[in-house]
Amino acid sequence: MAQTITDLPLILINTHADPDHISGNGGFDEVYMSPKEEGNYRENGGTGSFHPIHEGEVIDLGDRPLRIIDIPGHTPGSIAIIDEKNRILISGDSVQDGDIFMFGPMRNLERYIESLKHLEKFTDMFDEIYAMHGSFPVKCDLIEKVIEGAQLIKVGKTWLC
C-alpha cells in the first residue's frame, strides 16, 4: 500500500473511467476525475467519494503542481495531467503508440481530434509523455502523428506507422 512509503495525504486522480484504469480504486476512499466520467465510473463499479476536477485546475502537491487539461473523445471526460515541475504529460489512453480504443458508446472521433489539437497548445509545458499503454515514455511529436492517423480514419482511410 502507498501509505507504507509516505505519511503525506494520498489522492487518486483517474484520467478516465475505463475498467482497466479504475480497477485499483477500491483501495482509496475518494477519487478525483472529470465530472463527465462519473456515470462511466459508477457503471464500471467505481466506489467511494467522487471529486470533480476541471480544465485549468492545478492540484498543488507542494513543489509539484499538476495541471488538468480536458481531452474528451476517448471517453467523454478524459483528461491529461501536466506535471509542471518535471515537464511530463500524463496522457491516459489518448496519446500513445499502442492501440487506442475508439469504438462503441462514449467514443467520439471528432471530439478526440479536437482534443488532441487542444492539447498541442500546451506542448511548451512538457518534454515527454507518460502514456498508459504502448511505449513508455513517448516523445511529444506523437500527438501530431496521432492527430494525422485519426483524421485519416475519419475519412475512411487506414493509417499505419
PyMOL commands that set and color helices and strands:
alter all, ss='L'
color gray80, all
select helices_A, chain A and resi 2-4+19-22+25-27+35-43+109-120+123-125+142-154
alter helices_A, ss='H'
color red, helices_A
select strands_A, chain A and resi 30-33+49-52+58-60+65-70+79-83+88-90+128-130+138-139
alter strands_A, ss='S'
color yellow, strands_A
deselect
rebuild
show_as cartoon
